[in-house]
Amino acid sequence: MSRRAVDAFLGLPLLPSWALSADQWSALRMPGHIALIRHALAPGTFDPPGFRLDDCATQRNLSDAGRVQARRIGDVFRANGIAAANVQSSQWCRCLDTAALLRLGEVTPQPLLNSFAQDRNRGDPQIDALRRWIGRQPLERPILLVTHQVVITALSGVFADSGEIVIMSREADGRFILRGRQPTV
């Protein structure tokens, strides 16, 4: 019987083989690394007609399960030695709420993390600006970027699930290298 089958039988969590190792969590605590976090569970796809950035009632918001998930993501960071971080978030309510529920530091809204899913023409210029912005950050302590799938995919090549953590390093030459992924918790 495979280990996954035994774990499933025993009711143990099934973490994909690409879950972050202790070494990858250790690396995130070191300078030069960022964590991209897709917002927690928010039912539906895209925002409804009449969406306004300044009105959460016009947006997809976290479900009860999403709020629990966001708190658990913060718990995963603390369990891996990261109790405080530079937390930046998209201005969408589901991202701001996810970031706040992590309880890892004051949340700073960052427009470069906003979704461009409904206006793909903004994608390339926005990601270029985001790369430059990250390049200017000191990255001396962990920086967490709470954002949307489309932004994470454009920056890392990873199609992240809700609540997934994607770790990247910023290299001396300015490139960003994918270092690992932590599945939805």
DOPAPA-805476 format. One line per field, with one value per residue: residue in one letter; chain; x, y, z of N, C-alpha, C in turn. Coordinates in Angstrom, 2 decimals. Layout:
residu A:...
chaine A:...
n.east X:...
n.north Y:...
n.up Z:...
ca.east X:...
ca.north Y:...
ca.up Z:...
c.east X:...
c.north Y:...
c.up Z:...
END
This chain:
residu M:S:R:R:A:V:D:A:F:L:G:L:P:L:L:P:S:W:A:L:S:A:D:Q:W:S:A:L:R:M:P:G:H:I:A:L:I:R:H:A:L:A:P:G:T:F:D:P:P:G:F:R:L:D:D:C:A:T:Q:R:N:L:S:D:A:G:R:V:Q:A:R:R:I:G:D:V:F:R:A:N:G:I:A:A:A:N:V:Q:S:S:Q:W:C:R:C:L:D:T:A:A:L:L:R:L:G:E:V:T:P:Q:P:L:L:N:S:F:A:Q:D:R:N:R:G:D:P:Q:I:D:A:L:R:R:W:I:G:R:Q:P:L:E:R:P:I:L:L:V:T:H:Q:V:V:I:T:A:L:S:G:V:F:A:D:S:G:E:I:V:I:M:S:R:E:A:D:G:R:F:I:L:R:G:R:Q:P:T:V
chaine A:A:A:A:A:A:A:A:A:A:A:A:A:A:A:A:A:A:A:A:A:A:A:A:A:A:A:A:A:A:A:A:A:A:A:A:A:A:A:A:A:A:A:A:A:A:A:A:A:A:A:A:A:A:A:A:A:A:A:A:A:A:A:A:A:A:A:A:A:A:A:A:A:A:A:A:A:A:A:A:A:A:A:A:A:A:A:A:A:A:A:A:A:A:A:A:A:A:A:A:A:A:A:A:A:A:A:A:A:A:A:A:A:A:A:A:A:A:A:A:A:A:A:A:A:A:A:A:A:A:A:A:A:A:A:A:A:A:A:A:A:A:A:A:A:A:A:A:A:A:A:A:A:A:A:A:A:A:A:A:A:A:A:A:A:A:A:A:A:A:A:A:A:A:A:A:A:A:A:A:A:A:A:A:A
n.east 0.85:0.57:2.25:0.66:-1.87:-1.98:-1.76:-4.14:-6.01:-5.55:-6.41:-4.70:-3.33:-3.14:-0.47:0.81:3.67:5.11:4.96:6.21:9.47:11.31:13.74:13.06:11.21:12.98:14.64:12.87:12.84:15.19:17.04:15.98:13.84:10.43:6.96:4.25:0.84:-2.17:-5.38:-7.66:-10.40:-13.04:-16.15:-17.17:-16.31:-14.42:-15.49:-18.75:-21.13:-21.06:-19.01:-16.99:-14.04:-13.90:-16.00:-16.93:-19.26:-19.85:-18.20:-16.65:-16.35:-14.58:-15.59:-17.08:-15.50:-13.27:-12.35:-11.57:-9.60:-7.72:-6.83:-5.62:-3.54:-1.90:-1.24:0.33:2.59:3.53:4.04:6.24:8.22:7.88:6.69:6.13:5.87:6.44:3.60:1.89:-0.85:-3.24:-5.77:-8.33:-11.14:-11.27:-8.61:-7.41:-8.77:-7.92:-5.16:-5.22:-6.32:-4.26:-2.68:-0.01:1.22:1.01:-1.14:-0.47:-1.99:-1.40:-1.46:-0.24:-0.58:-3.14:-5.87:-5.86:-7.50:-9.87:-9.10:-6.90:-5.01:-3.72:-2.00:0.85:2.28:1.69:2.79:5.47:5.97:5.47:7.55:9.73:9.12:9.27:11.96:13.09:12.61:13.82:13.85:14.78:13.47:10.82:8.61:5.28:3.02:-0.17:-2.47:-3.91:-4.80:-4.17:-2.13:-0.15:0.36:1.34:3.68:5.12:4.59:3.08:-0.05:-1.93:-3.85:-6.69:-5.57:-3.05:0.52:3.29:6.68:9.35:12.61:14.61:17.06:20.54:20.92:18.47:16.53:13.68:13.20:11.44:10.96:9.48:6.33:3.47:0.74:-2.82:-4.19
n.north -1.17:2.25:5.16:7.47:6.33:5.01:7.25:8.58:6.67:6.73:9.23:11.36:14.55:15.15:16.14:17.56:16.45:18.70:20.39:22.87:22.44:22.09:23.39:25.19:26.84:27.88:29.30:31.31:32.87:34.14:36.94:38.30:36.80:36.17:35.72:34.78:34.93:33.52:34.90:33.76:31.34:32.40:32.40:31.72:33.16:35.76:39.20:40.48:42.18:45.73:46.01:47.67:49.03:50.35:49.40:46.80:45.31:45.02:43.13:39.84:38.08:36.76:33.54:31.88:29.61:30.51:32.57:31.06:29.54:31.56:32.34:29.94:29.83:31.89:30.66:28.56:29.94:31.00:28.58:27.81:29.51:32.20:34.95:37.56:39.89:41.81:42.78:42.99:43.88:43.25:45.60:44.60:43.50:40.79:40.05:41.93:41.22:38.55:39.03:40.52:38.63:36.82:37.70:38.63:41.02:44.59:45.53:46.62:48.24:47.53:48.63:47.47:44.80:44.28:42.67:41.95:40.52:41.01:42.85:42.27:43.69:45.33:43.69:42.96:45.51:46.06:43.86:44.17:46.60:45.72:43.86:45.63:47.15:45.17:44.65:46.91:46.63:46.09:43.46:42.30:41.16:38.74:39.17:39.31:38.87:39.35:38.35:37.83:34.98:35.46:37.37:36.03:33.88:35.27:36.35:34.17:31.83:29.86:28.33:29.13:27.77:28.82:30.35:29.25:29.22:30.64:30.52:32.65:33.64:36.57:37.19:38.26:39.36:40.39:38.65:36.52:33.59:30.60:28.95:27.22:25.70:25.91:24.03:24.71:25.22
n.up 0.00:-0.82:0.58:0.50:0.35:2.81:4.53:3.83:4.66:7.40:7.94:7.77:6.78:3.30:1.68:-1.21:-3.14:-3.69:-1.54:0.72:1.98:5.09:4.69:2.66:3.97:5.82:4.10:3.28:5.52:5.27:3.83:0.65:-0.35:-1.33:-0.59:-2.41:-2.08:-2.83:-2.51:0.05:0.09:-1.91:-3.01:-6.41:-9.67:-11.03:-10.60:-9.72:-11.95:-11.77:-10.02:-7.66:-6.49:-4.07:-2.58:-0.80:-0.89:-3.53:-4.53:-4.92:-1.96:0.92:1.94:4.83:5.17:3.81:5.48:7.70:6.44:5.78:8.34:9.07:7.22:8.17:10.59:9.63:8.71:11.19:12.54:11.16:11.93:11.22:12.43:12.03:9.37:6.36:5.07:2.16:0.06:-2.53:-3.49:-3.50:-1.64:-0.77:-0.79:0.95:3.29:3.60:4.01:6.42:8.18:8.38:10.42:10.67:10.56:9.96:7.32:4.09:1.47:-1.94:-5.07:-7.34:-7.02:-7.68:-9.41:-12.90:-14.44:-15.82:-17.64:-19.61:-21.08:-19.33:-18.03:-18.78:-18.56:-15.86:-14.46:-15.13:-13.81:-11.20:-10.86:-10.92:-8.64:-6.59:-6.91:-5.78:-3.11:0.23:1.26:3.61:5.66:5.80:3.04:2.25:-0.29:-0.95:-3.24:-6.51:-8.57:-11.31:-11.21:-9.74:-11.49:-13.75:-12.70:-11.67:-13.11:-12.01:-11.50:-9.07:-6.38:-4.39:-1.47:-1.68:-1.26:-2.79:-3.15:-3.93:-5.03:-5.18:-7.37:-7.63:-10.13:-10.70:-11.60:-10.93:-9.15:-8.95:-5.94:-4.39:-3.35:-1.30:-0.58:-0.53:2.65
ca.east 0.00:1.39:2.21:-0.52:-3.05:-1.96:-2.09:-5.57:-6.73:-5.39:-6.98:-3.64:-3.43:-2.42:0.25:1.49:5.12:5.72:4.80:7.48:10.30:11.86:14.78:12.42:10.70:14.17:15.07:11.95:13.22:16.44:16.84:15.90:12.74:9.06:5.87:3.03:-0.27:-3.47:-6.42:-8.37:-11.62:-14.08:-16.98:-17.42:-15.18:-14.51:-16.37:-20.06:-21.35:-21.18:-17.84:-16.28:-12.93:-14.14:-17.24:-16.83:-20.55:-19.92:-17.12:-16.61:-15.70:-14.25:-16.64:-16.68:-14.36:-12.14:-11.82:-10.86:-8.41:-6.76:-6.23:-4.74:-2.33:-1.07:-0.74:1.41:3.78:4.04:4.59:7.51:9.14:7.65:5.61:5.90:6.36:5.98:2.42:1.35:-2.05:-4.13:-6.81:-9.61:-11.52:-10.93:-7.17:-7.17:-9.27:-6.97:-3.93:-5.47:-6.57:-2.99:-2.16:1.45:1.72:0.14:-1.37:-0.34:-2.57:-0.43:-2.20:0.43:-1.03:-4.54:-6.17:-6.10:-8.16:-10.92:-8.48:-5.59:-4.07:-2.96:-1.15:2.30:2.84:1.55:3.76:6.79:6.06:5.55:8.92:10.61:8.80:9.89:13.41:13.50:12.33:15.02:13.70:15.58:12.57:9.87:7.57:4.15:2.23:-1.48:-2.91:-4.85:-4.21:-3.63:-0.87:0.80:0.73:2.17:4.98:5.83:4.26:2.30:-1.49:-2.12:-5.19:-7.02:-4.81:-1.73:1.70:4.34:7.91:10.29:13.78:15.07:18.48:21.36:20.76:17.12:15.58:12.92:13.27:10.48:11.67:8.62:4.90:2.77:-0.65:-3.91:-4.32
ca.north 0.00:3.45:6.05:8.34:5.54:4.82:8.54:8.82:5.74:7.19:10.57:12.36:15.47:14.76:17.27:17.19:16.33:20.00:21.20:23.45:21.70:22.91:24.24:26.29:27.78:28.55:30.27:32.45:33.72:34.80:38.04:38.03:35.90:36.68:34.73:35.19:34.18:33.77:35.12:32.57:30.96:33.40:31.70:32.30:33.58:37.17:40.00:40.69:43.49:46.81:45.97:48.91:48.73:50.97:48.89:45.34:44.70:44.80:42.21:38.50:38.18:35.48:32.75:31.48:28.70:31.34:33.25:30.02:29.21:32.66:32.22:28.76:30.19:32.59:29.65:27.82:30.80:31.01:27.24:27.70:30.51:33.54:35.52:38.93:40.07:42.96:42.23:43.85:43.24:43.83:46.43:43.87:43.18:39.41:40.01:42.68:40.40:37.43:39.57:40.88:37.41:36.12:38.21:38.61:42.39:45.61:45.28:47.79:48.04:47.73:48.53:46.61:43.42:44.18:41.78:42.50:39.42:41.50:43.78:41.64:44.66:45.92:42.66:43.07:46.70:45.97:42.89:44.82:47.56:44.93:43.34:46.76:47.48:44.13:44.84:48.02:46.31:45.59:42.01:41.85:40.29:38.17:40.00:38.50:39.59:38.70:38.81:37.04:33.93:35.99:38.05:34.98:33.15:36.13:36.57:32.93:30.69:28.91:28.54:28.89:27.58:29.75:30.12:28.64:30.06:30.42:31.16:33.01:34.41:37.62:36.95:39.47:39.94:40.90:37.59:35.88:32.14:29.83:28.12:26.19:25.96:25.30:23.89:25.25:24.58
ca.up 0.00:-0.91:1.74:0.37:0.68:4.27:5.14:3.61:5.52:8.79:8.07:7.82:5.65:2.09:1.12:-2.45:-3.04:-3.84:-0.33:1.13:2.94:6.19:4.10:1.92:4.97:6.35:3.08:3.30:6.65:4.88:2.89:-0.78:-0.71:-1.21:-0.63:-3.09:-1.50:-3.46:-1.50:0.52:-0.64:-2.19:-4.00:-7.73:-10.48:-11.41:-9.76:-10.35:-12.60:-10.80:-9.13:-7.31:-5.60:-2.76:-1.98:-0.68:-1.21:-4.99:-4.87:-4.31:-0.66:1.55:2.59:6.18:5.01:3.40:6.67:8.46:5.67:5.92:9.68:9.06:6.47:9.14:11.54:8.96:8.76:12.57:12.84:10.46:12.44:10.70:13.24:11.57:8.00:5.59:4.39:1.11:-0.47:-3.53:-2.88:-3.49:-0.26:-0.41:-0.52:2.19:4.41:3.76:4.59:7.82:8.96:8.59:11.69:10.58:10.48:9.36:5.89:3.24:0.13:-3.02:-6.33:-8.32:-6.77:-8.09:-10.53:-14.24:-15.14:-16.71:-18.57:-19.84:-21.64:-18.22:-17.43:-18.96:-17.90:-14.40:-13.95:-15.25:-12.69:-9.96:-10.79:-10.54:-7.25:-5.75:-7.02:-4.92:-1.71:0.89:1.45:4.75:6.43:4.84:2.44:1.81:-1.28:-1.07:-4.55:-7.30:-9.40:-12.56:-10.90:-9.37:-12.70:-14.59:-12.07:-11.32:-13.97:-11.21:-11.37:-7.63:-5.82:-3.31:-0.25:-1.92:-1.05:-3.78:-2.68:-4.98:-4.59:-6.08:-7.59:-7.73:-11.47:-10.84:-11.96:-9.86:-9.31:-8.15:-4.96:-3.82:-3.22:-0.17:-1.01:0.26:3.98
c.east 0.90:1.26:0.99:-1.78:-3.13:-2.35:-3.58:-6.40:-6.69:-5.96:-5.93:-3.77:-2.59:-1.77:0.96:3.00:5.81:5.48:6.17:8.18:10.75:12.93:14.18:11.82:11.87:14.65:14.16:12.27:14.50:16.14:16.72:14.77:11.39:8.09:4.69:1.92:-1.53:-4.50:-7.12:-9.69:-12.65:-14.94:-17.14:-16.13:-15.45:-15.45:-17.68:-20.14:-21.54:-20.04:-17.27:-15.23:-13.18:-15.39:-17.22:-18.14:-20.69:-18.90:-17.41:-15.83:-15.41:-15.50:-16.20:-15.47:-13.11:-11.51:-11.04:-9.54:-7.34:-6.07:-5.25:-3.45:-1.38:-0.46:0.42:2.70:4.37:4.66:5.95:8.45:8.99:6.43:5.27:6.52:5.88:4.84:1.86:0.17:-2.64:-5.19:-8.18:-9.89:-11.12:-9.44:-6.84:-7.63:-8.35:-5.72:-4.11:-5.62:-5.31:-2.41:-0.62:2.05:0.71:0.05:-1.29:-0.97:-1.52:-1.15:-1.55:0.05:-2.48:-4.70:-6.31:-6.83:-9.22:-10.42:-7.05:-4.57:-3.22:-1.90:0.34:2.87:2.77:2.58:5.18:6.99:6.19:6.96:9.89:10.39:9.45:11.41:13.94:13.29:13.59:15.01:14.60:14.76:11.54:8.86:6.52:3.29:0.93:-2.15:-3.83:-4.09:-3.53:-2.29:0.21:1.28:1.65:3.57:5.80:5.64:3.42:0.83:-1.86:-3.59:-5.44:-6.24:-3.44:-0.62:2.75:5.56:8.83:11.48:14.07:16.58:19.21:21.19:19.34:16.09:14.87:12.88:12.24:11.25:10.80:7.19:4.38:1.31:-1.62:-4.01:-5.74
c.north 1.24:4.28:6.95:7.59:5.31:6.12:8.84:7.94:6.20:8.58:11.65:13.29:14.99:16.00:16.81:17.14:17.68:20.91:21.67:22.59:22.65:23.85:25.42:27.31:28.55:29.62:31.50:33.39:34.50:35.94:37.54:37.14:36.59:35.50:35.38:34.32:34.54:33.93:33.82:32.40:32.08:32.81:32.47:32.55:34.99:37.91:40.27:42.03:44.55:46.83:47.37:48.56:49.26:50.46:47.36:44.64:44.41:43.76:40.80:38.64:36.80:34.84:32.49:30.56:29.47:32.08:32.26:29.69:30.29:32.60:31.04:29.03:30.94:31.64:28.86:28.65:30.80:29.67:27.02:28.87:31.91:34.12:36.94:39.08:41.41:42.43:43.29:43.13:44.01:44.64:45.77:43.44:41.76:39.25:40.74:41.88:39.21:37.92:39.90:39.63:36.56:36.48:38.14:40.00:43.31:45.36:46.60:47.48:48.39:47.53:47.63:45.14:43.22:43.26:42.57:41.46:39.90:42.58:43.32:42.60:45.32:44.96:42.89:44.33:46.63:45.00:43.45:45.80:46.83:44.36:44.44:47.13:46.46:44.30:45.95:47.72:45.75:44.07:41.48:41.00:39.77:39.21:39.07:39.35:38.82:39.25:37.78:36.02:34.52:36.69:37.02:34.23:33.99:36.31:35.29:31.77:29.64:29.30:28.15:28.70:28.65:29.37:29.52:29.68:29.66:31.21:31.41:33.72:35.46:37.47:38.29:40.15:40.44:39.86:37.09:34.39:31.49:28.89:27.04:26.65:25.26:25.22:24.58:24.48:24.66
c.up 0.00:0.36:1.69:0.75:2.19:4.97:5.01:4.53:6.97:9.01:8.18:6.62:4.48:1.50:-0.14:-2.25:-3.18:-2.63:0.14:2.17:4.04:5.65:3.35:2.88:5.58:5.38:3.09:4.46:6.35:3.91:1.44:-1.24:-0.52:-1.21:-1.33:-2.52:-2.27:-2.35:-1.16:-0.24:-0.69:-3.30:-5.32:-8.49:-10.94:-10.45:-10.49:-11.08:-11.52:-9.80:-8.93:-6.26:-4.19:-2.05:-1.97:-1.04:-2.70:-5.46:-4.37:-3.02:-0.11:2.12:4.03:6.12:4.60:4.57:7.55:7.76:5.84:7.29:9.72:8.27:7.40:10.15:10.94:8.97:10.17:12.95:12.19:10.78:11.89:11.41:12.83:10.19:7.47:4.72:3.44:0.48:-1.63:-2.80:-2.88:-2.05:0.13:-0.13:0.77:3.41:4.66:4.48:6.07:8.69:9.15:9.96:11.74:10.47:9.86:7.86:5.14:1.88:-0.94:-4.35:-7.38:-8.15:-7.20:-9.30:-11.83:-15.10:-16.13:-17.66:-18.82:-20.44:-20.56:-17.69:-17.55:-18.31:-16.37:-13.82:-14.06:-14.10:-11.35:-9.80:-10.35:-9.08:-6.30:-5.76:-6.14:-3.43:-1.05:1.10:2.57:5.72:5.44:4.33:1.87:0.90:-1.48:-2.32:-5.20:-8.15:-10.63:-12.33:-10.56:-10.60:-13.58:-14.02:-11.93:-12.30:-13.27:-11.24:-9.94:-7.28:-4.77:-2.06:-0.46:-1.76:-2.09:-3.33:-3.87:-4.35:-5.65:-6.18:-7.76:-9.09:-11.74:-11.25:-10.71:-10.15:-8.39:-7.24:-4.34:-3.71:-1.98:-0.56:-0.06:1.57:4.49
END
